[in-house]
Amino acid sequence: MAVQISFVVPAYNEERLLGDTLLALHAAARAVGEPYELIVADDASTDATAAVARQHGAQVVSVAHRQIAATRNSGARAASGTWLVFVDADTLVNEAVLRAAVQALRAGAAGGGAHLHFDGPLRLSARLFIGAGVWVLRQARMAAGCFIFCQKQAFDAVGGFDEAYFGAEELVLSQALKHQGRFVILRESVTTSGRKARTHNGLDLLRLTGRVLRHGRRALQGRQGMELWYGERRADPAARSPTHEESR
């Protein structure tokens, strides 16, 4: 049976959380009943990310970009599905949100995203910052990078993720997909890790915001100042234990 949904998961040193992400995708896709495949774009990981991916039935695409847009695009090039669903390695997708995405795509939407729920405790400054960011995304009808879906034909037509960007590439893609057709933000939510908000303080977030306000898009077109995504990963005080269960 031809693949309908291609899940593309970019990953760098994600052995701890990747297993849960893939198990959730298996469960959601089987409940929805669409033929699917899992693709993990492993971007030069030095841990067991690739092994965890294979253990859970994913095809591994090995790259060494250390650049999120290029890594997402490499995973998409290996996809054979009619629909692409990009999911971050620390994000849990449930049946409800996947079913809603499928319904939107089947109804002709070019693409879309979903609401977000962050796991674990967050300090007040992080809750305020994230709350404001989520509100802006909703008002602008932009998808957060942890979950974005689209027609593969529309994705190819816009050239995929713009590799000039080291961050906010999902916002650039969202805007481009709007020129290909209807772009929807689902009422349903995915659950994504709040680890970056827990391991970086409010000053870190304000510095990044200030760089973007001062330099515009140029602030997102290099690694400098993008330590939130490309810096050394800090230990998450609320980290959940890794799963060792194999997919069935």
N, C-alpha and C positions, 0 to 999 in steps of 0.2 A: 504494500500500500504506500502511495506517495506521501512524503512528509508534508504536513501542513504548517506546523509551527516549528521554527528553529529558535531555540533559546540560546542566546549568546551571552556568556558570562566572562567578563574580563577579570583576571586575577593576578595578583602579585603577593606572594607569601601569605596565602589565605588558607593554610591547612586547618586552622582552628575552626573557621566558620563555614567553609565551602561545603562540607558534607551536609550540613543542615539545609543550606540553600538548595542543593541538588535534590535532596530527599523531598523537600517541599514542592519543587517543580515537578518531580515525578508524580507525586500525589495529586497535584492540581490538574496536570495534563491528563492523567488517567481518569479523573472524575469528569472532566469536560468531554473526554472521548475523542479528541483529535489526534491523528498520527503526529508524532513529534520527535525531535532529536535534541540532545544537549551538546553544546560546544563550549568548551572552556578555552579561552585564549590566555595561555599561561605566559606572562610577560617576564621572563628571566627570573622566575622564582628560585630561591635557594633553599626552600624547605620542601615538604612533601605535597605541595599543591597538586602537581601533576598526578601523583599516585592516588591521592584522594579523589580526584576527578575521574580517573579510570575505574577506581573501585566502585563508583556510583554510576557507571555506565555512560560517561561523557566522552566524546571525542576531544582529544587535546590538540590544540594548535599552538605550537611552541614558537614564540617570537622574543625579540629582545629590543623592544622599542623604548620602554619606560616612558611611554606617552599614551595617555588613555584613549584619545581619539583613534590613533593608529592601531592600538590593540583591539579596540572594538571593531574597526574596519577589517582587520585580519580575520577575526572570528566570523564576521558576516560573509567574507569571501568564501569561507568553507561551508556556508549554509546552503541547504537544498530546499528549504521550505518556502511556501508562498508568503508566509508572514514571519517577520522577525520580532522577537521579544528580547530586549536587552535588559539583563538583570545583574545588579552588582553582587559580588560574591558574599556580601554580608546582609543580604536582603531576602526576606521570606515572602513568597507569593502564595496566596491561598486560592482555593477553587473559585470563590466569588469574584475576585478581581480578574482572574484569568477568563472566566466565563463572560464577564462584562466586556473585556477587551476583544474576545473572539466575536461577540455579537456586534460590536462596533465595526470591526474589520469586515465582517460578513455583510454589514449594511453599507459598506463602501467607504468608510473613513480611511483617510490616508495614514493616519497614525494617532497617537495620543499617549497619555500618561495616567497617573492615579494620585489620589491623596496619599499622605505619608503618616505613618505612626513610628515613633522612635522608641526603641527598647531601652529598658533600664532607667535609672535616675539621671536627671540632668540638673545642673545648677541653674539658679534663676536667670542669670545673664544669658546662658545658652538657650533656655526656654524662650526668652524674649526675642533673641536674635533669630532663632529658628522659626518661631511663630511668625515674625515679620516676613521672613524669606518665603515661607510657605504661602502666606497671604498674597504676596506679590506674584508668585508663580500662578496661583489660581486666577488672579485678576488678569494676568497677561496670557492665560491659557498656554503655559509652557510646562513641559514635562521635566520632572526631576530625573537626574541621571540614573538613579538606582532602579528605575522601572520605566522603560519607554518602548512602545510597540509601534509597528508600522507595516504597511505593505512592502514587500521586498522590491516590487517594481518602483514604488515611489522613492524608496531609499536609494536605489540605483540611479534614479532620474536626477536626484539632487547631489549625487557624488558621495553619498555616505556622510560620515562625520568629518567636519573640516579639521584637517590635521595641523592647521596653523595654531590651533588652540590647545593649551595644556590644561584648561579647565573651562567649565561652562559650555563645553562642546555640545551638550544636550540641548541647551537653549538655542544655539545656532541651528542645530538640526530641526528643532521644533518649528522655528520660524520658516525654515526652508520647506518643510513638509506642508505647511499651511498653503503654500502656492501649488501643491499637488492635489489638494482636496481638503475635506473636513478634518479638523484636528480636535480631539475631544479629551477632556480631563474627567476621568471616571469619578463617581462618588465613592466607590469602594477604595480601600486602603491597602497598601503593602506595609510590612513591618521591616524597618531598616535599622541598622546599628547606630546608636548614638555615641559610639566610641570616640569619634573625632571631637565632638562637643565635650566629652568628659576628659579627654587628654590634652585639650588646648583651652586656655583660659579666654575670658572675654577680650583681653587685650590682643591676643592673636587674631581673633575674628575681626576686631576693629581695624587692625593693621591691614588685613586683606581687603576689607571694605574700602578703606582709605586709598589703597593703591588703585583699586578699580575706579573710584571716583576721580582720582587725579589723572590717571593715564588712560582710562577707558579700556577698549578692547586690547590695547597693547600690553596691559598688565597681565593678560591671560595668555599671551603668546610666547611664553618662556617659562622655565622652571623657577627663576628668581622670584622670591616672594610667594611661592606656591608650596611652601613646606607642609601646609595642611594636607596636601595630597602626595607630595614627592619627598618629604622629609623622612627622617628615621621614625619608624613606627613606635609609638609609646605604649606601655602596658596599660590596658583598660582595667580599671579597678572593678568594673562590673562585668568582666568577660564571662561568657557562658562556657561550659566545658565542651570540648569538641566531641562530635558524634563518631562512633566507630561502627555504627550499623550500616550494613551494605544494602543497596537498593534491591528491590525484589520485583 
